[in-house]
Amino acid sequence: MEYIHHLQKDKKLASILTQEPFVLKRRKNIPIRLMASIMSQQLSTKVAAVIFKRFLALYNGKEPKVEEVLETPNEVLRSIGLSNAKVGYVKNVALFCIEHGITDRMLSTMSNEAIIQLLVQIKGVGQWTVEMLLMFSLGREDVFAVDDLGIQQAMCKLYKIDASHKKTMQHKMLKQAEKWTPYRTYACLHLWNWKDS
């Protein structure tokens, strides 16, 4: 794997690279992926998976079209365990995608920065959410999630970065991550993996 060779130049990062290389996948139906990531905010992976399964069950186990989500009554979406706020955000995504004609094909032609600028306009969608979408749904190789708590904890530990001043910490993280371009997503995956193990 090309990326392993590149990331090994960073001696500290090299020490945590696993034998098994990570493979990024491109997923279909990006608007639904975005809704799923909103549903999963502040939840454990396990709980998030249960809620998404209930969501699909509302549409006979299939991924719905955004129009169908928009037409689903709020109380039905509440019944699967979503808060009022999350129901609103999910509907915001559906409406925004319809109004802006957002499709997988359209997003596949856009740069990471352009996708972030476009999608953070949706109330309930922040930069971190779009970064996760870029990594895990669009399979983009060069995304760095500076606001991710897991990445912050892993980098502070690995690079002995002081976490007491957030701005200084993030500046140091970004500077370190520049060395990993164009494979910053893979570096994040290895940092998460290392932190979790």
Secondary structure, DSSP 8 states (H G I E B T S, - for coil): -HHHHHHTTSHHHHTT--SS-------S-HHHHHHHHHHHTTS-HHHHHHHHHHHHHTTTTS---HHHHHHS-HHHHHTTT--HHHHHHHHHHHHHHHHTT--HHHHHTS-HHHHHHHHTTSTT--HHHHHHHHHHTS--S----TT-HHHHHHHHHHTT---SSHHHHHHHHHHHHHTTTT-HHHHHHHHHHHHH-
